[in-house]
Amino acid sequence: MIVETAPAKINLALHVRARRADGYHEIETLFAFLCEGDVLTLVPGDLSLAITGPFAGDLTVDDDNLVLRAARSYATAFGVTAAGAFTLDKRLPIASGIGGGSADAAAALRALARRDGIAPDDRRLFDCAAALGSDVPACLLGVTVLGGGRGELLEPLCTVAGTPVLLVNPGVAVSTAKVFASWDKIDRGPIPVGGTLDRALAGRNDLEAPARALAPAIDEVLAALHGTEKTLLVRMSGSGATCFALYANEAARDAAATTIRATHPGWWCLESVLT
């Protein structure tokens, strides 16, 4: 049995620079990852996928599932038969701006590579990842990076490991395609140079405004996080609706989580640290 965590990702900053001729958007983003996420298990068998966990009911198993697509892409790239029985413990909400399916696909690639003794930095794995989605290469690498292009051009950054973080989602799924389509097409400039946290603080998320227009509940989440103490950074992640706050210490994070759960019991919260 091979077990891989599919860590939640957050975008410490996300600058949309231009719409590309291929339909994607040119972006700059600071990817960071949490300790927690979905959990993917692989055992020998024919290619299959079972989904369990708190958000299992929000997914269906079909040929378009990113875990199965990753397995088929891997098989083609490495000249093997697409095989393996996967079980996905779906702990992260879907369509929430924190990796989700991209992280699951990356976990599938890592699990298959471990099974077959393939080096984790094999270029073919990253080629598979890039073909599966813009966030999948960063999720495959799983460390703090600057993402360019449509997200697949990765430059390692100074670590922010150990920083306490709280994720909050109001229970609203947001379509990434609709959020990007609502972007105002104004290039507000690149992410500044400097240390990772300094760059994040000086940056922004250009998708926040269109996401908030589509899902006003995001306003409430950001206001709740801003109302907690000892925050270092409060921002929406990706295309939403999950928002996050970084904290000066774990006690402040835990106190914030307790308050938000008490005042908004229907919201999803996750306390963690960055890796």
Residue pairs with C-beta under 8 A, 6 or more apart in sequence:
1 41
1 42
1 43
2 41
2 42
2 43
2 111
2 114
2 115
3 39
3 40
3 41
3 42
3 111
4 39
4 40
4 41
4 42
4 107
4 108
4 110
4 111
4 114
5 35
5 36
5 37
5 38
5 39
5 40
5 107
6 37
6 38
6 39
6 40
6 92
6 99
6 103
6 104
6 106
6 107
6 139
7 33
7 34
7 35
7 36
7 37
7 99
7 103
7 139
7 142
7 275
8 33
8 34
8 36
8 37
8 92
8 98
8 99
8 103
8 167
8 270
8 272
9 31
9 32
9 33
9 34
9 98
9 99
9 102
9 103
9 135
9 138
9 139
9 237
9 238
10 31
10 32
10 33
10 34
10 98
10 165
10 167
10 237
10 238
10 242
10 244
11 29
11 30
11 31
11 32
11 97
11 205
11 235
11 237
11 238
12 29
12 30
12 31
12 32
12 160
12 196
12 197
12 199
12 200
12 203
12 233
12 235
13 28
13 29
13 30
13 191
13 199
13 200
13 202
13 203
13 204
13 205
13 235
14 27
14 28
14 29
14 30
14 203
14 204
14 205
14 206
14 207
14 238
15 27
15 28
15 29
15 188
15 189
15 190
15 191
15 203
15 204
15 206
16 25
16 26
16 27
16 180
16 183
16 187
16 206
16 207
17 25
17 26
17 27
17 28
17 187
17 190
18 25
18 26
18 187
19 25
19 26
19 185
20 26
20 150
24 134
24 150
25 150
25 180
25 183
26 148
26 149
26 150
27 147
27 148
27 149
27 150
27 151
28 146
28 147
28 148
28 190
28 191
29 146
29 147
29 151
29 191
30 144
30 145
30 146
30 147
30 157
30 191
30 196
30 199
30 200
30 203
31 135
31 138
31 144
31 145
31 146
31 147
31 154
32 144
32 160
32 196
32 274
32 275
33 139
33 142
33 143
33 144
33 274
33 275
34 165
34 167
34 270
34 272
34 273
34 274
34 275
35 272
35 273
35 274
35 275
36 91
36 270
36 272
37 91
37 92
37 99
37 103
38 53
38 88
38 89
38 90
38 91
38 92
38 100
38 103
38 104
38 107
39 53
39 88
39 89
39 91
40 67
40 86
40 87
40 88
40 89
40 104
40 107
40 108
40 111
41 86
41 87
41 88
41 89
42 84
42 85
42 86
42 108
42 111
42 112
42 115
43 84
43 85
43 87
44 83
44 84
44 85
45 83
45 84
45 85
46 83
46 85
47 68
47 71
47 72
47 82
47 83
47 84
47 85
48 85
48 86
49 61
49 65
49 67
49 68
49 86
49 87
49 88
50 61
50 85
50 86
50 87
50 88
51 59
51 61
51 87
51 88
51 90
52 87
52 88
52 89
52 90
53 88
53 89
53 90
53 91
54 90
54 91
55 90
55 91
55 92
55 93
55 94
56 88
56 90
58 90
58 93
58 94
58 173
59 65
59 88
59 90
59 94
61 68
63 69
65 101
66 101
66 102
66 104
66 105
66 108
66 132
66 133
66 136
67 86
67 88
67 104
67 105
67 107
67 108
68 86
69 105
69 132
70 104
70 105
70 106
70 108
70 109
70 112
70 128
70 132
70 136
71 82
71 83
71 84
71 86
71 108
71 112
72 82
73 128
73 131
73 132
74 80
74 82
74 108
74 109
74 112
74 113
74 125
74 128
75 81
75 82
75 83
77 124
77 125
77 127
77 128
78 116
78 118
78 124
80 116
84 111
84 112
84 115
86 108
86 111
88 104
92 98
92 99
92 100
92 103
92 270
93 100
93 169
93 171
93 173
93 242
93 268
94 100
94 101
94 173
95 173
95 174
95 175
95 176
96 169
96 173
96 174
96 238
96 240
96 241
96 242
97 174
97 176
97 211
97 236
97 237
97 238
97 239
97 240
97 241
97 242
98 167
98 237
98 238
98 242
99 135
99 139
101 133
102 132
102 133
102 134
102 135
102 136
102 139
103 135
103 139
105 129
105 132
105 133
105 136
105 139
106 129
106 136
106 137
106 139
106 140
106 142
107 139
109 125
109 128
109 129
109 140
110 120
110 125
110 140
112 118
113 119
113 120
113 122
113 125
118 124
118 125
125 140
126 137
126 140
129 136
129 137
129 139
129 140
129 152
130 136
130 137
130 152
134 150
134 151
134 152
135 151
135 238
137 151
137 152
137 154
138 145
138 147
138 151
138 152
138 154
141 154
142 275
143 156
143 159
143 275
144 156
144 157
144 158
144 159
144 160
144 161
144 196
144 274
145 154
145 155
145 156
145 157
146 154
146 155
146 157
146 191
147 153
147 154
147 155
148 154
148 155
157 196
157 199
158 195
158 196
159 196
160 196
160 197
160 274
161 273
161 274
161 275
162 273
162 274
163 197
163 232
163 246
163 247
163 273
163 274
164 246
164 247
164 248
164 249
164 250
164 252
164 253
164 271
164 272
164 273
165 244
165 245
165 246
165 247
165 253
165 271
165 272
165 273
165 274
166 225
166 228
166 244
166 245
166 247
166 253
166 256
166 257
166 260
166 269
166 270
166 271
166 272
167 237
167 242
167 243
167 244
167 268
167 269
167 270
167 272
168 221
168 224
168 225
168 242
168 243
168 244
168 245
168 260
168 267
168 268
168 269
169 221
169 241
169 242
169 243
169 267
169 268
170 215
170 217
170 218
170 220
170 221
170 241
170 264
170 266
170 267
170 268
171 217
171 266
171 267
171 268
172 215
172 217
172 218
172 241
173 241
174 211
174 214
174 215
174 239
174 240
174 241
175 214
175 239
176 238
176 239
178 214
179 207
179 210
179 211
179 214
179 239
179 240
180 207
180 210
180 239
182 210
182 213
182 214
183 206
183 207
183 210
184 209
184 210
188 204
188 206
191 199
191 202
191 203
192 198
192 199
192 202
192 203
193 199
194 202
197 232
197 233
197 246
200 233
200 235
201 232
201 233
204 235
205 235
205 236
205 237
207 236
207 238
207 239
207 240
208 218
208 235
208 236
208 240
211 218
211 236
211 239
211 240
211 241
212 218
212 219
212 236
212 240
214 240
215 240
215 241
217 241
218 236
218 240
218 241
218 243
220 264
221 241
221 243
221 267
222 234
222 236
222 243
224 260
224 263
224 264
225 231
225 234
225 243
225 244
225 245
225 256
225 260
226 234
228 245
228 247
228 252
228 255
228 256
228 259
228 260
229 252
229 255
229 256
230 247
230 248
230 249
230 252
231 245
231 246
231 247
231 248
231 252
231 256
232 245
232 246
232 247
232 248
233 244
233 245
233 246
234 243
234 244
234 245
234 246
235 243
235 244
236 242
236 243
236 244
237 243
237 244
245 253
245 256
246 274
247 253
247 256
250 273
253 271
254 271
257 269
257 271
260 267
260 269
261 267
261 269
